[in-house]
Amino acid sequence: MHPSTPPDTGHHSDRRLLQALSGTAVWPPPVWLMRQAGRYLPEYRATRATAGGFMDLCLSVDHAVEVTHQPLRRYQFDAAILFSDILMVPYGLGQAVWFAEGEGPKLTALRSRAEIDALSTDRFHDRLSAIYQIVSRLRAEIPAQTTLLGFAGAPWTIATYMFEGGSSKSFETAKRWLWHAPDDFAALIERVTDATIQYLRRQIDAGADAVQLFDSWASALGGEAFERWVIEPNARIVAALKDSHPATPVICFPRAAGVQYRAFAQRVKPAGLSLDPTVPLDWARGELAGCCLQGNLDPLLLVTGGDALRREVDRIGEAMRGYPFIFNLGHGIVPQTPPEHVTQLVEQIRGW
Ligand code: 1CP
């Protein structure tokens, strides 16, 4: 350390993950994992069992703070991510959201323009006030060098749940709306976009150091529809946050968007871009320059473990050395992941 370097005062310049997002090549790279809190951890399952439903878990300040801490007690991650869910925005807008045991998320599907117009931001921050308390408690409690990430779903992905009433494979209902009734679809996207901007601003004000936008179903759209419903809303959110909170980086994740990642990066210009496992890293370094890249280990390799995992982790590191990069998975951890494989992964990266 240089003799004039000030002691660790907890200033955010000490946060390696923020250095990477500001365009610096940090080595070894900062690491965190999508869904790093969750069902693969026995302590998560124990807390979840006492919390009631999944929505109760997300809206209970003590429980959500506890499960956010759990992976940090086991692993030296560079970031904590707010424990919550992307479906908090529909909930904040007044839609009913619940999680049926073993079936995933359920919502009362939107069926008319009147139901779209009835969604309201009037009580949005009230309904979500627990989330802002969770963020501010986390920022006070986690180590100074650990980055606190807030997050939200991107509008297209959120719209699929709002129109389908839950998970979908084909997105048939949502697509019917966007092609049959584009004005109504646009009204919904606009409402969700505005709410998401307000939601992320409040998370940042409460202490989030950076935020991630999950567009998990971006790959369902192409051509003009990708431009209008994926690129445009992401661009509007990133621009609004740059305007109000210029020091807070945004990471975008237009998952599985393939070559459309290039147009996305050029138009949205996020500080960070999260890559799914199919994106070739040498291609990404050339075509997505200007963004700090994050990714992109296949989460199932973390289930397999052993030499196959070790080799792939080294390959990713070699490809990204010398480039602004955050090590992550290409999608969330799956429940059958052995926790000791995460230990192996983090130790390997720290040993580079
Ligand atoms: O039973 C349980 O305990 C619930 C499982 C679970 C968990 C742990 C759900 C339900 N959500 C979460 C937490 C969660 N979801 C986080 C927490 C922070 C973290 O540690 O990363 C985050 C960031 C999310 C984001 C999320 N929710 C996304 C985007 C990322 C992705 O996986 O693509 C999506 C699509 C959701 C919807 C959702 N919530 C829960 C499930 C099982 C799903 C996916 C359903 C589907 O496939 O449609």
Residues whose N, C-alpha, C, O or C-beta is under 5 A from the ligand:
A	BS01	1CP	L33 M34 R35 Q36 A37 G38 R39 F54 I81 L82 F83 S84 D85 I86 G104 S167 S168 F214 S216 G332
